[in-house]
Amino acid sequence: MKHISSLPINPPARLLMGPGPINAAPRVPRAVAVAERIARSGRALPFALEVVAFGDEEGTRLGFQDSAEVREHARALRRNGAPVGGPGASAGTPSRLAAHLAGEQENLRQLLQNLEDGRLDAAARLIAHAGNVVVIGLRNSSPLALHLRQQLAQACDNVRLAPLPGQSIGEDLAGLGAHDVVVLFGFRRRTAGFGQLVAAIERRGIPLVLIADSSARRYADGAAVWLECPIDSASAFDSYATAMSLIHLLATGAMGAHVRVTRTRIAAITSIYDDLDELEAPW
């Protein structure tokens, strides 16, 4: 029988730190303490699940019907992107590293399979030929949007990130039209108004490249190009390694569409780097 601390989702009370009415009561922190005490005492996972579901000698209860409901609640939180997990085996053990590698390889395999129908090239062409390129990413998607903008800026002078601090997205969408493009990142745990943003872009006839995981498929019909990117992970957090690979492919494709223009711009940027002494000298 596996010990609670050896499992990737543990202790069970940690699973309850997600959305929903369960979080409203102070009994949740008490349940966390109970489950951690169980882990320290050497009791096994099934016992801890029963405690969380039905209560213990201190009367700690969370209102679940049984331990199966506890497990399903945990799975639902993880599917929604909640960082479900707790103390357990070190992340650097050979088994954990092997599981991480296998997960990353599977995500990359799925991504490349999704791109086999030519949609990557279609997205790259939209970006390369657009009058203006606006890259949007909120919450977890923000660093991805920033990185894509940085990559595209090496080849294009018409790329901007939105929204900038102190601004709303409406200020960046105003004036865009059919000859421009919006690249929108929408990985799970999106803001509540994400669907309204997609609809607003579509109503204005602005071509949209939508990059997200499978939870955003319901928005794919509003996009000119839909790029689905898996971010599943065996650990508590989603992994964005595959998303970074997609950014690399997309930026490379956009740069390749105008090789001469790209080379001229890169040369100009490099010259300014030298003038300002911005980069350290290579070894």
C-alpha positions as CSV (number, residue, x, y, z in Angstrom):
1,M,0.0,0.0,0.0
2,K,1.4,3.4,-1.0
3,H,2.2,6.0,1.7
4,I,0.4,9.3,1.2
5,S,3.6,11.3,0.9
6,S,4.8,9.2,-2.0
7,L,2.0,10.2,-4.3
8,P,2.0,13.2,-6.7
9,I,-1.4,14.5,-5.3
10,N,-1.1,14.7,-1.5
11,P,-2.0,15.2,1.2
12,P,-5.7,14.9,0.2
13,A,-6.8,18.1,1.9
14,R,-4.4,20.0,-0.4
15,L,-6.8,19.1,-3.2
16,L,-9.4,21.4,-1.8
17,M,-7.5,24.6,-2.3
18,G,-9.4,25.3,-5.5
19,P,-12.5,27.2,-6.6
20,G,-16.0,26.4,-5.2
21,P,-17.9,26.8,-2.0
22,I,-15.8,24.2,-0.1
23,N,-13.1,26.9,0.3
24,A,-15.4,29.3,2.1
25,A,-15.3,27.7,5.5
26,P,-12.4,27.6,8.0
27,R,-12.8,23.8,8.1
28,V,-10.5,23.6,5.1
29,P,-7.3,24.7,6.8
30,R,-8.2,22.4,9.7
31,A,-8.5,19.5,7.2
32,V,-5.1,20.4,5.8
33,A,-3.6,20.1,9.2
34,V,-5.3,16.8,9.8
35,A,-4.1,15.3,6.5
36,E,-0.6,16.5,7.2
37,R,-0.7,14.9,10.7
38,I,-1.7,11.7,9.0
39,A,1.2,11.8,6.6
40,R,3.7,12.4,9.4
41,S,2.2,9.5,11.4
42,G,2.9,7.0,8.6
43,R,-0.7,6.2,7.8
44,A,-1.6,5.3,4.2
45,L,-3.5,7.2,1.5
46,P,-6.9,5.4,1.8
47,F,-7.1,6.2,5.5
48,A,-6.4,9.9,4.8
49,L,-9.0,10.0,2.1
50,E,-11.6,8.6,4.5
51,V,-10.7,11.2,7.1
52,V,-11.1,14.0,4.6
53,A,-14.4,12.6,3.4
54,F,-16.0,11.6,6.7
55,G,-14.1,13.4,9.5
56,D,-11.8,12.3,12.3
57,E,-11.7,12.3,16.0
58,E,-11.7,16.1,16.0
59,G,-14.8,16.2,13.9
60,T,-13.1,17.6,10.8
61,R,-15.6,17.2,7.9
62,L,-15.7,18.6,4.4
63,G,-19.1,17.3,3.2
64,F,-17.9,14.7,0.7
65,Q,-19.9,11.5,0.3
66,D,-16.9,9.2,0.1
67,S,-13.2,9.0,-0.8
68,A,-14.1,8.6,-4.5
69,E,-15.7,12.0,-4.5
70,V,-12.5,13.4,-3.0
71,R,-10.4,11.9,-5.8
72,E,-12.8,13.2,-8.5
73,H,-12.7,16.7,-7.0
74,A,-8.9,16.6,-7.1
75,R,-9.0,15.5,-10.8
76,A,-11.4,18.3,-11.7
77,L,-9.2,20.9,-10.1
78,R,-6.2,19.6,-12.0
79,R,-8.1,19.6,-15.3
80,N,-8.9,23.2,-14.7
81,G,-5.3,24.1,-14.2
82,A,-5.3,24.4,-10.4
83,P,-1.8,23.6,-8.9
84,V,-2.9,20.5,-7.0
85,G,-0.2,18.9,-5.0
86,G,1.7,18.8,-1.7
87,P,4.8,17.5,0.0
88,G,6.1,14.2,-1.4
89,A,9.1,12.6,-3.0
90,S,11.8,15.0,-4.3
91,A,11.2,16.4,-7.7
92,G,14.8,15.3,-8.6
93,T,14.4,11.5,-8.1
94,P,15.0,9.3,-11.2
95,S,11.4,8.2,-11.3
96,R,10.0,11.8,-11.2
97,L,12.5,13.0,-13.8
98,A,11.6,10.1,-16.1
99,A,7.9,10.8,-15.7
100,H,8.5,14.5,-16.5
101,L,10.5,13.6,-19.6
102,A,7.8,11.2,-20.8
103,G,5.1,13.9,-20.3
104,E,7.0,16.5,-22.1
105,Q,7.7,14.2,-25.0
106,E,4.0,13.3,-25.3
107,N,3.0,16.9,-25.2
108,L,5.4,17.7,-28.0
109,R,4.3,14.7,-30.0
110,Q,0.7,15.9,-29.8
111,L,1.6,19.4,-30.7
112,L,3.5,18.4,-33.8
113,Q,0.6,16.1,-34.8
114,N,-1.8,19.0,-34.5
115,L,0.4,21.1,-36.8
116,E,0.6,18.6,-39.6
117,D,-2.3,20.0,-41.6
118,G,-0.5,23.2,-42.4
119,R,-2.1,25.5,-39.8
120,L,1.3,26.6,-38.5
121,D,2.4,27.9,-41.9
122,A,-1.0,29.6,-42.2
123,A,-0.5,31.4,-38.9
124,A,3.1,32.4,-39.9
125,R,1.8,33.9,-43.2
126,L,-0.9,35.9,-41.4
127,I,1.7,37.4,-39.1
128,A,4.3,38.0,-41.8
129,H,1.9,39.8,-44.1
130,A,-0.1,41.7,-41.5
131,G,-0.1,45.5,-41.3
132,N,-0.1,45.4,-37.5
133,V,0.5,42.4,-35.1
134,V,-1.0,42.7,-31.6
135,V,0.0,39.9,-29.2
136,I,-2.2,39.4,-26.2
137,G,-1.7,37.2,-23.2
138,L,-3.3,37.5,-19.7
139,R,-2.5,35.8,-16.4
140,N,-0.4,32.6,-17.1
141,S,-0.3,33.5,-20.8
142,S,1.4,36.8,-20.3
143,P,5.0,35.6,-20.3
144,L,4.3,33.6,-23.5
145,A,2.9,36.7,-25.2
146,L,5.9,38.7,-24.1
147,H,8.3,36.1,-25.5
148,L,6.5,35.8,-28.9
149,R,6.5,39.6,-29.2
150,Q,10.3,39.7,-28.4
151,Q,11.0,37.0,-31.1
152,L,8.8,38.6,-33.7
153,A,10.4,42.0,-33.1
154,Q,13.6,40.7,-34.4
155,A,12.0,40.5,-37.9
156,C,9.1,42.9,-37.8
157,D,8.7,46.5,-36.7
158,N,4.9,46.4,-36.5
159,V,4.5,44.1,-33.5
160,R,3.2,45.3,-30.1
161,L,2.2,43.7,-26.8
162,A,-1.2,44.3,-25.3
163,P,-2.4,45.5,-22.9
164,L,0.4,47.6,-21.6
165,P,0.4,48.7,-17.9
166,G,-2.3,51.2,-17.3
167,Q,-4.2,50.4,-20.5
168,S,-7.2,48.4,-21.4
169,I,-7.3,46.0,-24.4
170,G,-9.9,48.2,-26.2
171,E,-7.2,50.8,-26.8
172,D,-5.1,48.3,-28.6
173,L,-7.9,46.8,-30.7
174,A,-9.2,50.2,-31.9
175,G,-8.2,50.8,-35.5
176,L,-7.3,47.2,-36.3
177,G,-9.0,45.5,-39.3
178,A,-8.9,42.8,-41.9
179,H,-5.2,43.5,-42.8
180,D,-4.0,43.2,-39.3
181,V,-3.8,40.2,-37.0
182,V,-4.2,39.5,-33.3
183,V,-2.3,36.6,-31.7
184,L,-4.1,35.6,-28.5
185,F,-2.8,33.2,-25.9
186,G,-5.6,31.6,-23.9
187,F,-4.3,28.8,-21.7
188,R,-6.5,27.5,-18.9
189,R,-7.5,29.5,-15.9
190,R,-8.4,32.3,-18.3
191,T,-10.0,35.6,-17.2
192,A,-13.8,35.6,-17.1
193,G,-14.0,37.9,-20.1
194,F,-11.9,35.8,-22.5
195,G,-14.9,34.7,-24.6
196,Q,-16.0,38.4,-24.9
197,L,-12.6,39.3,-26.1
198,V,-12.6,36.6,-28.8
199,A,-16.1,37.7,-29.9
200,A,-15.1,41.3,-30.1
201,I,-12.1,40.5,-32.3
202,E,-14.3,38.4,-34.5
203,R,-17.0,41.0,-34.9
204,R,-14.4,43.6,-36.1
205,G,-13.2,41.2,-38.8
206,I,-9.7,41.1,-37.3
207,P,-7.9,37.8,-38.2
208,L,-7.2,35.9,-35.0
209,V,-4.5,33.4,-34.3
210,L,-5.6,31.6,-31.1
211,I,-3.0,29.6,-29.1
212,A,-4.3,27.6,-26.2
213,D,-4.8,24.2,-24.6
214,S,-7.8,21.9,-25.3
215,S,-10.0,23.7,-22.8
216,A,-10.3,26.6,-25.3
217,R,-11.6,24.6,-28.2
218,R,-15.0,26.2,-27.8
219,Y,-13.4,29.5,-29.0
220,A,-11.7,27.9,-32.0
221,D,-14.5,28.8,-34.4
222,G,-13.8,32.5,-33.8
223,A,-10.2,32.2,-34.9
224,A,-8.7,32.3,-38.4
225,V,-6.1,29.8,-37.2
226,W,-6.5,27.6,-34.1
227,L,-3.2,26.2,-32.6
228,E,-3.9,23.7,-29.9
229,C,-1.0,23.2,-27.5
230,P,-1.0,20.6,-24.7
231,I,0.4,21.6,-21.3
232,D,-0.5,18.6,-19.2
233,S,1.9,17.6,-16.5
234,A,2.2,14.8,-13.9
235,S,3.2,17.5,-11.3
236,A,1.2,20.1,-9.5
237,F,1.7,22.8,-12.2
238,D,1.0,22.9,-16.0
239,S,4.1,22.8,-18.2
240,Y,4.6,25.4,-20.8
241,A,7.7,23.9,-22.5
242,T,5.6,22.8,-25.5
243,A,4.1,26.3,-25.7
244,M,7.6,27.8,-25.9
245,S,8.4,25.3,-28.7
246,L,5.4,26.5,-30.6
247,I,6.5,30.1,-30.2
248,H,9.9,29.1,-31.6
249,L,8.3,27.5,-34.7
250,L,5.8,30.3,-35.2
251,A,8.4,33.1,-35.0
252,T,10.8,31.1,-37.3
253,G,8.0,30.7,-39.8
254,A,7.1,34.4,-39.8
255,M,10.8,35.4,-40.2
256,G,11.2,33.0,-43.1
257,A,8.4,34.6,-45.0
258,H,10.5,37.8,-45.7
259,V,14.1,36.7,-45.5
260,R,15.6,39.9,-47.0
261,V,13.6,42.3,-44.9
262,T,14.4,40.2,-41.8
263,R,18.1,40.2,-42.5
264,T,18.1,44.0,-43.0
265,R,16.2,44.6,-39.7
266,I,18.4,42.2,-37.7
267,A,21.5,44.0,-39.0
268,A,20.0,47.3,-38.0
269,I,19.2,46.0,-34.5
270,T,22.7,44.6,-34.1
271,S,24.3,47.9,-35.1
272,I,22.3,49.7,-32.4
273,Y,23.3,47.1,-29.8
274,D,26.9,47.9,-30.6
275,D,26.3,51.7,-30.5
276,L,24.7,51.4,-27.1
277,D,27.0,48.7,-25.8
278,E,23.8,46.8,-24.7
279,L,25.1,43.2,-24.9
280,E,28.2,41.6,-23.4
281,A,30.9,40.6,-25.8
282,P,31.0,37.0,-26.9
283,W,33.8,34.8,-25.5
